[in-house]
Amino acid sequence: MKVLIATEKPFAPAAVQGITSELKNAGHEVVLLEKYTEKGQLLDAVKDADAMIVRSDKITPEVLDAAKQLKIVVRAGAGYDSIDTAYAKGKNVVVENTPGQNSNAVAELVFGMLVYAVRNFFNGKAGTELKGKKLGILAFGNVGRNVARIAKGFDMDVYAYDAFCPADAIEAAGVHAAKSQEDLFKTCDVLSLHIPATPQTVKSIDYRLVNLLPKKGILVNTARKEVINEEELLKLMAEREDLKFITDIKPDADEEFKKFEGRYFSTPKKMGAQTAEANTNAGIAAARQINAFFATGDTKFQVNK
Ligand code: 3PG
């Protein structure tokens, strides 16, 4: 089978090597399309692919229509909002993800950005420490759980809320369970977002919710830009000079957020999962899932059943 690795944002070279040898050892042919800049390059490359490994690459109906032989797409990562899963299902294309494989990398970046923020973006002025501060984790999935683990090392007081995870499962992980999203925002000095982008969560992080943060609150986003109501957050940051917003996903209104100098930071490109380890874990998991699919029809990680 021909397996296309299509990554606009490339994996680390070690990961590409590992993925390639997993697939080749199983008898598959591997084609690599990295750093493509035109949609046409992707449309051309998918034409004769039987399987694909992607990251946040947009797998639209146009791409799926061009991929006449495609049977499976594996998103090497957690969030699959960049793939039209329903359209793929209609074309009998299996869509899978690789949950948990890159979550430590994202969680570590939360703290990299947080230390940077509480130390005033390293401008030389006295900042604050994380120790003893209340950290709120919105969604207690693989990333949220890693954030909780690392936060305890910083001696933070950790809270979480997850609409799909019962309070006792949160408490069992040694984390305080907030009663609601509102309760979490009201309680915590630092609020870290780990919700996926779904019709229910898009623009859900709005004026009303963020305004519940205590004085000097910090909002950290390593999830998806779509979950933020940018217009309302801009309005709130203009009103509340104590708030900070740090994000690993550049907002559409980046230029406007930049006006809040000393209170806003965005990475130039989403860096959460961009480590050799995360790329290798997620990429090799994707390759193995493709091998298992072709060998035995295994669809354990299918997200469009
Ligand atoms: C994910 O959903 O797995 C993360 O957001 C990482 O995405 P990336 O592979 O595009 O960096």
Boltz pocket constraint, residues with backbone or C-beta under 6 A from the ligand:
constraints:
  - pocket:
      binder: B
      contacts: [[A, 9], [A, 55], [A, 56], [A, 57], [A, 76], [A, 77], [A, 78], [A, 79], [A, 80], [A, 102], [A, 222], [A, 223], [A, 270], [A, 271], [A, 272], [A, 273], [A, 274]]
      max_distance: 6.0
